[in-house]
């Protein structure tokens, strides 16, 4: 595993490389809201024996230093606008990545990026992307729409109340283990999330790198135009949908109608956190798309 940075607007994006340090990239992976690149180490690291995988910390997450002003975030186009030039720089003088993949918010951002720049990757893997209906987006386009939605959207409200500090990493780990969103995770994923998801202070205490206000704003920032992006998407892809609690559920008809290049596959016995539940299965899908 090698850490490196990619220059961006007002700072840099932090990234992790698995496998060979140079040469063509097989997969670039984007994380879910509130998480970070290292969270997916147990998914991506095994690819490093034969392939090159890169995971990126998005704005406001992990070790990335790009400005994250919650009051300015109104759509995930902000993330896509970071990803496109970052991949251009990452693959300078190289062929594009074989696969651009993402989980949850990272999946939608991957799609938005590819709709803007079709040559950015050869294939797309979306793991349960949140796809907000057009009627909600129209309401969010009103002057104070995102602010009101942030107060009403359940995930945004929960994120805003999230505990941001712990006396030590061990307490953060104990607080999360087996609870809420983390209760179905395989061993190792949570430890990796804690490692990069929290910043260590001199006194040993830790604080969330993705501030609750930024996480909440991300959940509420749904002004991006999905229908147009899906219609513009020509990259062949796969959308994995969990059996239980899929955030992509309401968007499936839209994907089928507007993005025929994307195949949809439901994964039995999984939840929204299927990369942490069935990493071998997800890894195999990456390999298949890369081939």
N, C-alpha and C positions, 0 to 999 in steps of 0.2 A: 504494500500500500504506500502510495506517495501522495503527499499533499502539495497543491500548487494553487496559484491565483490567476485570475483573468481580469485585466483592467476593465473598468466600467465607468459609467457616468457618476463622478463624485466619489469613487472608491473602487473596490474590486469585488468580484465574485470568488468565493473560495470553492475549491473543488478537490476531489479525491480520485486518484487513478489506481485501478486494480489491473494487474498484469503488466505487460511490457510498458515502459515509460514513454516510448515514442512509436511513431508509425500509425497506420490506419486504426480508427476507433470502431469497435463493433457496436457498442451501445452507450448512449448518454442517458442518464436517469435523473428525473426531477421528482422531488419529494412532495409529500402532502402538507397541508397547512399546519403550521406549528412545529413540524418535525425538522429534520436536517439530513444532509447527505449520508452521514455516518450511520444513521438509523438503519439503512438498508445494506450494511456491510455483509451480513450473513446471507443476503440474497445475491449480491454481486461479486463478492470476493472469490467464490468458487469458479467464476467464469475466467478469472485471471490466469489460470493454468494454461489456457489455450487461446484466450481472447483478450481484448483490451476493453475495459469498462470504465466509464467516467461518471461520477455522481457530483452534482452541483448544488451548493447552498444558494437558494434563491434570496432575493432582497428581503432584509429584515429577519433572516433565519441563519442559524449556525454561525460560521466564522466570516460570512460575507459582510463587507463594510459599506455597501451602498446606502445612501440616506434612506431612512424608513420613517417618514412622517405620516402617522396614521390618518390625519385629517385630510391629506391630499390623495389618498388611495380610493378610487371610485370604481376601478375595473381591473381585471386580470390582464388587460392589455399592457399594463405597466410591467408585469413579469415577462410577458412575451417580448416586449421591446428590449428587455435585458438579455434574453436568451438568444435572440437572432444574431446580434453582433458578437456575443460571446462564443457561439459555435463557429461563426465565421473566423474569428481569431484563433480558436482552438484547432480548426482544421485547415489553417492556411497552408497551402502547398500540399494538402492531403485530400483524398476523396472524402465525401461527406460520411458521417456515421451511418452504419448499416441500419441502425434502429434508434429512434428517439422515443423513449419510454417515460411514463410518469404514473404516479399513484395519486388518485383523488385530484386535488388542485393541480398537482404536477402533470396529470394526464390532460386536463383541460388546457393548461398553458402550453403543453407540447402541441396540441391540436391548433391552438391559436397561432403559435409560431410557424407551424408548417403551412397554415393557410396564407400567411404573409410571405413565406419564402419556401416554395415547393421543393427547391433543390437542397434544403437544409439537411434532409436525411432520406434514406431509401425506403424506410418503413416506419410505421407508427404503432406503438403499443399503449393503449389507454386502459388503466386499471381503475374501474369504477369512477369515471369522471363526474363531478357535479355538473348537471346540465339544467340550468334554471329556465323555466318556461318563459316564452316571449311576453306573456301578459304581466309577469312580475318585473321583467326588465323595463317594459313601458312605464310602469309605475315608478321604477327607480330612476328614470330619466327626469322626473320632476325635480325642482331645485333642491329640496331637502330629502329626497327619496332615500339615499344611502344612510343618512343619519337616522331617519325613522326606522328603516329596515334593520339597522344595527341594534336597535332597542327591542325589536319584535322577533328577529330571527333567533331560534333557540341556540344554535351553536355560537352565534356572535355574543349572545347574552352570557352564556356559560364561560366563554373565553375571557370576557371582560372581568369576571369574578374569580378567575383562576389564581391560585396562590403562586406568587412569582419568586419567593425566596425560601431557602431552607438552610438550617445550620451547617449542613454538610451534604455531599452527594449521597451518602448512605441513607439519610433521612428522606431525600427525594425519591430514591429507589424504592424504599419501603412504603412510601405514601402511594406510589403508583402501582406497585406489583399486584397483579391479580384483580385490579379494580377498573371499573369503567371501560374506557376504550382499550385498555391494556390487558384485559382479562383473558383474551384468546391468543396472545402473542407467544411465540416460541421463545425458549431461553436464548439469551444473547441480544435480541433486538432491543429490549428495554434498556439494558446496560449501555448499549451503544448510543441510544438516544440521549440518555442522561449525560454521557461523556461529552458530547458536543452541543447538546441542547441547553446546557447550563454553563455559565461562566463562573470560574472560581475566583474568589476574592482572597486578599492577603490573610484574612482571619480564618480561612477555611470554609466560610459560608459560600453558597452558590445562588445564582440568580438566573432566571430564564433569559436566554439570548433573544428569543422571539417574544418581545414584550406582549403582555395580555392585550394592550390597546391595539397593537399591530395585528395580532392574530384575529381579534374581533373585527377589525376593519377589513381584513382579508375575507372573512366569511361574508361580510355585508357588501363587498365591492363587486357587484354583479352587473355592471353596466356594459360589459363586453357583449358584442353582438354575435350570438352563437349561430343563428341560421345562416348568416352570410359567410361566416368562417367555415361551417360545415359544407356549404355549397361550393366554396372555393377550394376545399380540400381534395386533392387528387392523389395523394400518397396512399398506397395500399396499407391497410392496417388491420388491427385486431382490437376489439374492446372486450375486456373481461368484466363480467357482471357477477357479483356474489349472489348466493342463494337467498341470503337474509339481509334486509335493510339496505338495499342498493341505492346509492345516491344518484345513479345513472338511470333509474327505472323510468322516470317520467320523460327522459330524453331519448329513449330507445326508438320510438316511432319516428322522431325527427332525424336521428342518425340513419335509419333505414331509408327514409325518403330522400334526404339531401346528400348523404355521403355513402353511395353504394360501394365505394372502394374499401369500406371498413366492415369487416366481418364481426359478428357479435357472438360471444360464447359465454354461457352461464356456467359458473363453477360450483358444483354441489358442495354442501357442507361448509360454506365459507361466509364471512361477513365482509363489511367494507375494508377490513384490514387483512385481506387475503394474502398480500405479500409476506406478512408476518406469520400467517397460519399455514400456507402451503408454498414455501419458497421454492421447493424443487419443481413444482408444477409451473410457477411463473418463470423460473429460470429456463425451463425447457421451451416455453413459448418464445422467450427472447432468442434462444438458440435457433429455433425454427424460422423466426422472422429474419434473423441475421443471415441465414443460409439462402 
